[in-house]
Amino acid sequence: MGGAQRGPPDDRTVIGWVGTGCAKGVLDRVGDDRGTWMRAAGGGSIVNLASVAGEHLTRASLTYQASKAALIQLTRGLAVCWAPTVRVNAIGPGYVRTDLNSA
């Protein structure tokens, strides 16, 4: 992991902000050329899938909670930096019981 970076993100350095987790997956897809392309095209929308676990303590794993919190902050930062041309939002569904998490 690199040191702290200040200033607005550009499409080449934003990928260095988060090294692992779901936020990295978003950066791999959004941080490359898509932000530049959307701004050049006159606008666009990005919707990230976050989780209530990113803002509130849950029984989810700590790594899951941390990566969702990073995704929420990444969404907020990109929303500010790319507004008003590109809308960046996240939706955060609550807990859903499934066979995987019911044990």
N, C-alpha and C positions, 0 to 999 in steps of 0.2 A: 504494500500500500504506500502511496506517496504522501507527501505532506499536504497541508491545507492549501486550497486554492481560493483566491479572492477574485471578485468581479463577476460579471455575467458569464454564463456558459457559452462556449462556442462548440460547434459540432465535433471538434477534434479533441478538446480537453475534458468535456463533460464525462466521458467514459472513465476517466481516472478517478472520479469522485467516489464511486462505490465499487468495491472489488468483487463482492460475492452476493448471493441471495437474489430475491426476486427483483430488487431494484437494478441489479446488473443486467438481468434479462430485458428489462424495459430499456435501459441505456443502450444495450446492443441493438435494439430495434428502433428506438426514437433518436438516440444521440448521434447516429451516424449522419445520414443525409436528410432524414425526413423533416427535421425542424427547418433546415435551410430550404428544402423544397417547398414546404408549406408556406413559409414566409414569402418566397419568391412567387408562388402561385397566387398570393393574395389572401391566404387563410387556410384554415383547417381545424380539425378537432382531434384531440388525443384523449382517450378515456382509459385510465388504469384501473385494474381490479385490486383494491386494497382489502382490508379486513378490519373489523372492530378490534381485533387483537393488536393492531398497530397503534391504537390510542388508549386502550384499556387493558389492564392485566387480565389474562384469561388462563385457562388450563392448557393452552397451546404451548408448544415448545418455545423456549426463549429465542432460539435462532429464527423461528418463524415470526415471532412478535417483532424482533429487531429488524428483520428484512422488510416487514410490512410498514413499520414506522419509518424506515428509510425511504420506502416508496412514497409514503404520504408526504414527507418533506420534499422529496424530489419533485413530486407533482406540484406542490405549492411554489417551489422555486422556479420551475419552468413556466408555470402559469403567470408569474409576475414578469419574468424575463421576456416571454414571447407574446404577452398581451399587447395590443388587442387583436393582433393578426391571427394568432393560433390560440385556441382555447384548450387548456389542459385541465382535466378534472379526474377525480378518482371516486369510485363508488366503493363503499365498505360494508358488505353484508355482515349480518350478525351470525351467531353460531347456528349451524345446521347439523342436527344429529344424523350420522351415517353409520354404517356397519364398521367403517374404519376407525371412527373416534368413539364408539360406544363402549369399548372395552375398558 
